[in-house]
Amino acid sequence: MKKGTGRKITVVIGLLVIIAMFSVTSANAADVSEVLSNIMRPDWEAEAQSLNAAKNLFAQALPVVIVLGFILGLLRGRSARKKPMVPVIANGKVKRHPVSILFEHWTHTVGCIMCIITAIFLLLGTRFGLLEAFSPFLMAYKLHFIGAGILVFASLFYIVNHALSGDREILPTMSDFKDSIAETMAIMGVIGDGAFFGIRGLYLPEKIKRPLANLLAKIGVTEPPHAGKWLPIERVEIPAWAVLVGAIILTGIVKTLRYTRELSPTLVHIATKLHLIVAILILLLLIVHILTAAVIPPSWPLFRSMLTTKTSEKYVKEHHPEWYNKLRRE
């Protein structure tokens, strides 16, 4: 890395640290009794004050979380640039990921799932009034803050790490969008000779498969793609996750700022509505991701690689031929 670039990074870190230091002097915080006035009861005042303390702590800690994600991403990214992981074939296994990828994936997963589960709980209480006791609601709110902090940290770590390491192989190209359709259709058994969702002995009836295959042929989708290290469907998912996670974090920050600054009610209202809409889209995408990445049999070897960093040489040879040939050449 050039000296000038290192100096700029140092300046950015310094600014982020200053922001974190000044964030502890929050003022004009919104009282939770006002924010949750539609469900608050007089006997909940003590719990409300506890929640006030929790949301203020989260608002003050958020810049610190951002700084931590930035710094750790910086350290990992610079290390990966100097000494990138070299995937090799050894003992019938292929190392597919460095440990940092597992760390990125599972921190995102934990943060995302925590936020979704607690958001459902909060929605039941605030919008539908189904919570009769405040204590479970209070715990859900605090866990939602923790999940949000994990998600923000993981996102900053991911962005800085990959920006500095130069690892952009997973970013999609235009051909990936058509290839991802072909890959999905092959998994469903519409094109190619594969079984329905990889389930042995289960195939689509010809009266369903043939017209679908003919329709796909008209847009140039006729056979499964020859995948490299990353499947086309994995590469296409990346921009979708980036947009949705970015939107949920930005709207969440606006919602959080109302606890430390006076904001326009209109701005908070818009951010709250968008936050809910994006959360629903993330839930739907997460369901699809879990189904395609962990439930259907063809994805099991890749799921295991997200636990062990490795997958079998046989699987790579059969399903990632371009990547396998590249590994053999190296």
C-alpha positions as CSV (number, residue, x, y, z in Angstrom):
1,M,0.0,0.0,0.0
2,K,1.3,3.5,-0.9
3,K,2.3,5.8,1.9
4,G,-0.3,8.4,0.9
5,T,-3.0,5.8,1.1
6,G,-1.9,4.7,4.5
7,R,-2.0,8.3,5.7
8,K,-5.5,8.8,4.4
9,I,-6.7,5.7,6.2
10,T,-5.1,6.9,9.4
11,V,-6.9,10.2,9.1
12,V,-10.2,8.4,8.5
13,I,-9.7,6.2,11.6
14,G,-8.9,9.3,13.6
15,L,-12.1,11.0,12.5
16,L,-14.1,7.9,13.4
17,V,-12.5,7.8,16.8
18,I,-13.4,11.4,17.4
19,I,-17.0,10.7,16.4
20,A,-17.1,7.8,18.8
21,M,-15.7,10.0,21.6
22,F,-18.2,12.8,21.0
23,S,-21.1,10.4,20.7
24,V,-21.2,9.9,24.4
25,T,-22.5,13.4,24.9
26,S,-26.0,12.7,23.5
27,A,-28.8,15.3,24.1
28,N,-32.5,15.7,23.5
29,A,-33.0,12.0,23.4
30,A,-36.5,10.8,22.6
31,D,-38.2,9.2,25.6
32,V,-39.3,5.7,25.0
33,S,-42.6,6.5,26.7
34,E,-43.4,8.8,23.8
35,V,-42.1,6.5,21.1
36,L,-44.2,3.6,22.5
37,S,-47.1,5.6,23.8
38,N,-49.7,3.3,22.0
39,I,-48.8,0.4,24.3
40,M,-47.4,2.0,27.4
41,R,-49.1,1.6,30.7
42,P,-48.6,3.5,34.0
43,D,-47.1,0.5,35.8
44,W,-44.4,0.0,33.1
45,E,-42.5,3.2,34.0
46,A,-39.6,1.4,35.7
47,E,-39.1,-0.9,32.7
48,A,-39.5,2.1,30.3
49,Q,-36.6,3.8,32.1
50,S,-34.5,0.6,31.7
51,L,-35.3,0.6,28.0
52,N,-34.4,4.3,27.8
53,A,-31.0,3.5,29.1
54,A,-30.6,0.6,26.7
55,K,-31.5,2.6,23.6
56,N,-29.3,5.5,24.6
57,L,-26.4,3.1,25.2
58,F,-26.9,1.6,21.7
59,A,-27.1,5.1,20.1
60,Q,-23.8,6.0,21.9
61,A,-22.1,2.7,21.1
62,L,-23.0,2.7,17.4
63,P,-20.1,4.9,16.3
64,V,-17.7,2.7,18.4
65,V,-19.1,-0.4,16.6
66,I,-18.5,1.3,13.2
67,V,-14.9,2.2,14.2
68,L,-14.3,-1.4,15.4
69,G,-15.6,-2.9,12.2
70,F,-13.5,-0.5,10.1
71,I,-10.3,-1.1,12.0
72,L,-10.6,-5.0,12.0
73,G,-11.6,-4.9,8.4
74,L,-8.5,-2.7,7.7
75,L,-6.2,-5.1,9.5
76,R,-7.6,-8.2,7.8
77,G,-7.7,-6.6,4.4
78,R,-4.1,-5.5,4.5
79,S,-3.1,-8.9,5.7
80,A,-5.0,-10.7,2.9
81,R,-3.4,-8.4,0.3
82,K,0.1,-9.2,1.5
83,K,-0.6,-12.9,1.9
84,P,-3.8,-14.0,0.0
85,M,-5.2,-17.5,0.5
86,V,-4.1,-19.9,-2.2
87,P,-6.7,-22.7,-2.7
88,V,-5.0,-26.0,-3.1
89,I,-6.1,-29.6,-3.6
90,A,-4.9,-31.8,-0.7
91,N,-6.1,-35.2,0.6
92,G,-9.2,-35.1,-1.6
93,K,-10.2,-31.7,-0.2
94,V,-10.2,-28.2,-1.7
95,K,-9.8,-25.1,0.6
96,R,-12.6,-22.8,-0.6
97,H,-12.6,-20.1,1.9
98,P,-10.2,-18.3,4.4
99,V,-11.5,-18.3,8.0
100,S,-12.3,-14.6,7.6
101,I,-15.1,-15.5,5.1
102,L,-16.7,-17.8,7.7
103,F,-16.4,-15.0,10.2
104,E,-18.1,-12.5,7.8
105,H,-20.9,-15.0,6.9
106,W,-21.8,-16.1,10.4
107,T,-21.7,-12.7,12.0
108,H,-24.0,-11.4,9.3
109,T,-26.2,-14.5,9.8
110,V,-26.4,-14.1,13.6
111,G,-27.1,-10.3,13.4
112,C,-29.7,-10.7,10.6
113,I,-31.6,-13.6,12.4
114,M,-31.5,-11.8,15.7
115,C,-33.0,-8.6,14.1
116,I,-35.7,-10.5,12.2
117,I,-36.9,-12.6,15.2
118,T,-36.9,-9.6,17.6
119,A,-38.5,-7.4,14.9
120,I,-41.4,-9.8,14.6
121,F,-41.8,-9.8,18.4
122,L,-41.7,-6.0,18.5
123,L,-44.2,-5.7,15.6
124,L,-46.7,-8.0,17.5
125,G,-46.4,-5.7,20.5
126,T,-46.4,-2.2,18.9
127,R,-48.7,-2.7,15.9
128,F,-51.0,-5.4,17.1
129,G,-51.0,-5.0,20.9
130,L,-50.5,-8.7,21.5
131,L,-48.0,-8.3,24.4
132,E,-49.6,-8.1,27.8
133,A,-46.3,-8.0,29.7
134,F,-43.6,-5.4,29.2
135,S,-40.6,-7.6,30.2
136,P,-40.5,-9.8,27.1
137,F,-41.0,-6.8,25.0
138,L,-38.1,-5.0,26.8
139,M,-35.9,-8.0,26.2
140,A,-36.8,-8.2,22.5
141,Y,-35.9,-4.5,22.1
142,K,-32.5,-4.9,23.8
143,L,-31.7,-8.0,21.7
144,H,-32.8,-6.1,18.6
145,F,-30.2,-3.5,19.4
146,I,-27.5,-6.1,19.9
147,G,-28.4,-7.8,16.6
148,A,-28.3,-4.4,14.8
149,G,-24.9,-3.8,16.3
150,I,-23.6,-7.1,15.1
151,L,-25.0,-6.5,11.6
152,V,-23.4,-3.0,11.3
153,F,-20.0,-4.4,12.5
154,A,-20.1,-7.3,10.1
155,S,-21.0,-5.0,7.2
156,L,-18.2,-2.6,7.8
157,F,-15.7,-5.4,8.3
158,Y,-16.8,-7.0,5.0
159,I,-16.7,-3.8,3.0
160,V,-13.3,-2.7,4.2
161,N,-11.7,-6.2,4.1
162,H,-12.7,-6.8,0.5
163,A,-11.9,-3.3,-0.6
164,L,-8.4,-3.5,0.7
165,S,-7.7,-7.2,-0.1
166,G,-8.8,-6.8,-3.7
167,D,-10.9,-9.9,-3.5
168,R,-13.8,-9.0,-5.9
169,E,-14.2,-12.4,-7.5
170,I,-17.7,-12.9,-6.2
171,L,-19.0,-9.7,-7.8
172,P,-21.4,-10.5,-10.6
173,T,-21.2,-9.9,-14.3
174,M,-24.1,-9.4,-16.7
175,S,-23.8,-13.1,-17.9
176,D,-24.2,-14.2,-14.3
177,F,-27.9,-13.2,-14.3
178,K,-28.8,-15.5,-17.2
179,D,-26.5,-18.2,-15.8
180,S,-28.2,-18.0,-12.4
181,I,-31.6,-18.6,-14.1
182,A,-30.1,-21.6,-15.9
183,E,-28.6,-22.9,-12.6
184,T,-31.9,-22.5,-10.8
185,M,-33.8,-24.3,-13.6
186,A,-31.2,-27.1,-13.5
187,I,-31.7,-27.5,-9.8
188,M,-35.4,-27.7,-10.4
189,G,-34.9,-30.3,-13.0
190,V,-36.3,-28.2,-15.8
191,I,-33.2,-28.3,-18.0
192,G,-30.4,-30.8,-18.0
193,D,-30.6,-34.3,-16.6
194,G,-30.8,-33.4,-12.9
195,A,-33.4,-34.5,-10.4
196,F,-36.0,-32.2,-9.0
197,F,-34.1,-30.1,-6.3
198,G,-31.5,-32.7,-6.3
199,I,-33.8,-35.3,-4.7
200,R,-32.8,-38.7,-6.0
201,G,-35.5,-40.4,-8.0
202,L,-37.8,-37.3,-8.2
203,Y,-38.2,-35.8,-11.7
204,L,-40.5,-33.3,-13.3
205,P,-43.2,-34.7,-15.5
206,E,-42.4,-34.2,-19.2
207,K,-45.6,-32.3,-19.8
208,I,-44.4,-29.7,-17.3
209,K,-40.7,-29.8,-18.1
210,R,-40.9,-29.6,-21.9
211,P,-42.9,-26.3,-22.3
212,L,-40.8,-24.7,-19.6
213,A,-37.6,-25.8,-21.3
214,N,-38.9,-24.5,-24.6
215,L,-39.7,-21.1,-23.1
216,L,-36.3,-20.8,-21.5
217,A,-34.6,-21.7,-24.8
218,K,-36.2,-18.6,-26.4
219,I,-34.1,-16.4,-24.0
220,G,-31.0,-18.5,-24.5
221,V,-31.2,-20.7,-21.4
222,T,-30.6,-24.2,-22.6
223,E,-28.1,-25.9,-20.3
224,P,-26.6,-25.5,-16.8
225,P,-23.6,-23.1,-16.7
226,H,-20.0,-24.3,-16.1
227,A,-19.4,-22.7,-12.8
228,G,-16.1,-21.2,-11.5
229,K,-15.4,-20.9,-7.8
230,W,-18.7,-19.1,-7.2
231,L,-21.9,-20.3,-8.6
232,P,-23.8,-17.7,-10.7
233,I,-26.7,-17.7,-8.2
234,E,-24.3,-16.9,-5.4
235,R,-22.8,-14.0,-7.4
236,V,-26.3,-12.6,-8.2
237,E,-27.3,-12.7,-4.6
238,I,-24.5,-10.4,-3.6
239,P,-26.0,-7.1,-5.0
240,A,-29.4,-8.0,-3.6
241,W,-27.9,-8.5,-0.1
242,A,-25.8,-5.3,-0.4
243,V,-28.8,-3.2,-1.3
244,L,-31.1,-4.6,1.3
245,V,-28.6,-4.7,4.2
246,G,-27.4,-1.2,3.3
247,A,-31.0,0.1,3.3
248,I,-31.8,-1.6,6.6
249,I,-28.7,-0.1,8.2
250,L,-29.3,3.4,6.9
251,T,-32.9,3.5,7.9
252,G,-32.0,2.0,11.3
253,I,-29.4,4.7,11.9
254,V,-32.0,7.4,11.3
255,K,-34.4,5.6,13.7
256,T,-31.5,5.4,16.2
257,L,-30.6,9.1,15.9
258,R,-34.0,10.1,17.2
259,Y,-32.8,8.8,20.5
260,T,-29.8,11.2,20.6
261,R,-30.9,14.2,18.4
262,E,-34.1,16.0,17.5
263,L,-35.2,14.8,14.1
264,S,-38.1,15.8,11.8
265,P,-41.1,13.5,12.6
266,T,-41.6,13.1,8.9
267,L,-38.1,11.9,8.4
268,V,-38.5,9.4,11.2
269,H,-41.9,8.2,9.9
270,I,-40.5,7.6,6.4
271,A,-37.4,5.8,7.8
272,T,-39.7,3.6,10.0
273,K,-41.9,2.6,7.0
274,L,-38.9,1.9,4.8
275,H,-37.2,-0.1,7.6
276,L,-40.3,-2.3,7.9
277,I,-40.5,-2.8,4.1
278,V,-36.8,-3.7,3.7
279,A,-37.0,-6.0,6.8
280,I,-39.8,-8.0,5.0
281,L,-37.7,-8.2,1.8
282,I,-34.7,-9.4,3.8
283,L,-36.8,-12.0,5.5
284,L,-38.0,-13.3,2.1
285,L,-34.5,-13.3,0.7
286,L,-33.2,-15.1,3.8
287,I,-35.8,-17.8,3.4
288,V,-34.8,-18.3,-0.2
289,H,-31.1,-18.3,0.8
290,I,-31.6,-20.9,3.5
291,L,-33.6,-23.1,1.1
292,T,-31.1,-22.9,-1.7
293,A,-28.0,-22.9,0.5
294,A,-28.8,-25.4,3.2
295,V,-31.9,-27.4,2.5
296,I,-31.7,-28.8,-1.0
297,P,-29.2,-31.7,-1.5
298,P,-27.0,-30.0,-4.2
299,S,-26.1,-27.2,-1.8
300,W,-24.9,-29.4,1.1
301,P,-21.2,-29.6,0.1
302,L,-21.1,-25.8,-0.2
303,F,-22.9,-25.4,3.2
304,R,-20.3,-27.6,4.8
305,S,-17.6,-25.4,3.3
306,M,-19.1,-22.5,5.3
307,L,-18.5,-24.6,8.4
308,T,-15.1,-26.1,7.6
309,T,-13.6,-23.8,4.9
310,K,-13.2,-26.9,2.7
311,T,-15.2,-29.0,0.2
312,S,-14.4,-32.3,-1.6
313,E,-12.3,-32.4,-4.7
314,K,-14.9,-34.7,-6.4
315,Y,-17.6,-32.0,-5.8
316,V,-15.4,-29.3,-7.2
317,K,-14.5,-31.3,-10.3
318,E,-18.2,-32.1,-11.0
319,H,-19.9,-28.8,-10.2
320,H,-17.1,-26.2,-10.5
321,P,-15.1,-27.4,-13.6
322,E,-13.7,-24.0,-14.5
323,W,-12.3,-23.5,-11.1
324,Y,-11.1,-27.1,-10.8
325,N,-9.2,-26.8,-14.1
326,K,-7.6,-23.6,-12.9
327,L,-6.5,-25.3,-9.6
328,R,-5.0,-28.2,-11.6
329,R,-3.0,-25.8,-13.7
330,E,-1.7,-24.0,-10.7
